[in-house]
Amino acid sequence: MKNKLSTLVILATAASFAFAGPTPMNPTQQKSKDAMMMMDVAKTGQFKGIEVNGGTANLYKKDGKFHLMFSDDFKTPGSPSPHWQVVDADGNTFLLQRITIAGDKTNRDITLPSYVHSVKKVQVWCSFAEVVLGEASFDKTVRLK
């Protein structure tokens, strides 16, 4: 009887592990998994301009889409309406998302729209004053394919 009981306990324990599925990831493991899914493409030089000086923008590909992300040392300008803006190989500018959003939140990481086919420069554009606050260039134009 004792052997049957211990065998049942062992089988029940093994079955619970078999059907439990994968263990959930802790936040550090999830970040590592996310980082592996991202592919760095290019990095700009430092931002330079009338209000934005310092920090860079990183271009990376994740889940088949291209993204831009400010570096940790990028300082969000205090202007009333700063936006992301990119310049392509032909000199066309594309006004994108607002950098500062509700409250004190910021769009530090954006997805580039599919109609942007190349990026030469990343700019911080003030829609209120209609002026470039700072810009950073890639060493060479990055084609988005």
C-alpha positions as CSV (number, residue, x, y, z in Angstrom):
1,M,0.0,0.0,0.0
2,K,2.8,2.4,0.9
3,N,4.6,1.7,-2.4
4,K,1.3,2.4,-4.3
5,L,0.8,5.7,-2.5
6,S,4.3,6.9,-3.1
7,T,4.1,5.9,-6.8
8,L,0.8,7.9,-7.1
9,V,2.4,10.9,-5.5
10,I,5.3,10.8,-7.9
11,L,3.0,10.3,-10.9
12,A,0.8,13.2,-9.8
13,T,3.8,15.5,-9.3
14,A,5.2,14.6,-12.7
15,A,1.8,15.1,-14.4
16,S,1.5,18.6,-12.8
17,F,4.8,19.6,-14.2
18,A,4.0,18.2,-17.6
19,F,0.8,20.1,-18.0
20,A,1.9,23.3,-16.3
21,G,3.3,24.7,-19.5
22,P,6.3,27.0,-19.7
23,T,7.3,29.0,-16.7
24,P,6.5,32.7,-17.0
25,M,9.5,35.0,-17.6
26,N,10.6,37.6,-15.1
27,P,11.0,41.1,-16.4
28,T,14.8,40.7,-16.9
29,Q,14.3,37.6,-19.0
30,Q,11.5,39.3,-21.0
31,K,13.8,42.3,-21.8
32,S,16.5,39.8,-23.0
33,K,14.0,38.1,-25.2
34,D,12.8,41.4,-26.6
35,A,16.4,42.5,-27.2
36,M,17.1,39.3,-29.2
37,M,14.1,40.0,-31.3
38,M,15.4,43.5,-32.1
39,M,18.0,44.0,-34.8
40,D,20.1,47.2,-34.6
41,V,20.4,48.8,-38.0
42,A,22.1,52.2,-37.4
43,K,22.9,54.9,-34.9
44,T,23.0,58.7,-35.6
45,G,25.7,61.1,-34.4
46,Q,24.9,63.5,-31.6
47,F,22.0,65.9,-31.9
48,K,23.0,69.5,-32.5
49,G,20.8,72.5,-32.7
50,I,19.3,75.6,-31.1
51,E,17.7,73.7,-28.2
52,V,18.6,70.0,-28.5
53,N,22.3,69.2,-28.1
54,G,23.3,65.7,-27.1
55,G,21.9,62.2,-27.3
56,T,21.5,60.1,-30.4
57,A,18.8,58.1,-32.2
58,N,19.0,54.4,-32.8
59,L,17.3,52.8,-35.8
60,Y,16.3,49.2,-35.3
61,K,14.0,46.5,-36.7
62,K,11.6,44.6,-34.6
63,D,8.8,42.3,-35.8
64,G,9.4,43.4,-39.4
65,K,9.0,47.1,-38.7
66,F,11.6,49.8,-38.4
67,H,11.7,51.8,-35.1
68,L,13.5,54.9,-33.9
69,M,14.5,55.3,-30.3
70,F,16.3,58.1,-28.4
71,S,19.3,57.2,-26.4
72,D,19.2,57.4,-22.6
73,D,21.2,60.7,-22.6
74,F,18.7,62.5,-24.9
75,K,17.1,65.4,-23.1
76,T,13.5,66.2,-24.1
77,P,13.3,69.9,-25.1
78,G,11.0,72.2,-23.1
79,S,9.4,73.7,-26.2
80,P,5.6,73.6,-26.5
81,S,5.2,71.0,-29.2
82,P,8.3,68.9,-30.1
83,H,7.9,66.2,-32.7
84,W,9.9,63.5,-34.3
85,Q,10.8,64.3,-37.9
86,V,12.9,62.4,-40.4
87,V,14.5,63.4,-43.6
88,D,14.9,60.9,-46.4
89,A,17.6,60.5,-49.1
90,D,15.7,62.8,-51.5
91,G,15.4,65.6,-48.9
92,N,11.7,64.9,-48.1
93,T,10.7,65.5,-44.5
94,F,8.2,63.4,-42.7
95,L,6.6,64.9,-39.5
96,L,5.9,62.0,-37.1
97,Q,4.7,61.6,-33.5
98,R,4.8,64.2,-30.9
99,I,7.6,63.6,-28.4
100,T,5.8,64.9,-25.3
101,I,2.4,63.5,-24.7
102,A,-0.1,63.5,-21.8
103,G,1.4,64.6,-18.5
104,D,5.1,64.0,-18.3
105,K,5.2,61.0,-20.7
106,T,7.3,61.0,-23.8
107,N,7.4,59.0,-27.1
108,R,11.1,58.0,-26.9
109,D,10.5,55.0,-29.2
110,I,8.4,55.2,-32.3
111,T,7.6,52.9,-35.3
112,L,8.4,54.4,-38.7
113,P,5.4,54.4,-41.1
114,S,5.7,52.2,-44.2
115,Y,5.8,55.1,-46.6
116,V,9.2,56.2,-45.2
117,H,11.7,54.3,-47.5
118,S,15.0,55.8,-46.3
119,V,16.3,57.9,-43.4
120,K,19.3,60.3,-43.6
121,K,18.6,62.6,-40.6
122,V,16.4,62.5,-37.5
123,Q,15.2,65.9,-36.4
124,V,13.4,67.3,-33.4
125,W,10.8,69.7,-34.8
126,C,8.8,72.3,-32.9
127,S,5.3,72.4,-34.5
128,F,4.4,75.6,-32.5
129,A,7.4,77.7,-33.7
130,E,7.9,75.7,-36.9
131,V,11.6,75.3,-36.4
132,V,14.1,72.5,-36.1
133,L,15.3,72.3,-32.5
134,G,18.1,69.9,-33.3
135,E,19.1,67.2,-35.7
136,A,21.3,64.1,-35.9
137,S,22.5,62.4,-39.1
138,F,23.4,58.9,-39.9
139,D,26.8,58.3,-41.5
140,K,25.1,57.3,-44.7
141,T,21.4,57.1,-45.8
142,V,19.7,54.0,-44.3
143,R,17.4,52.2,-46.8
144,L,14.4,50.6,-45.1
145,K,13.7,47.3,-46.8
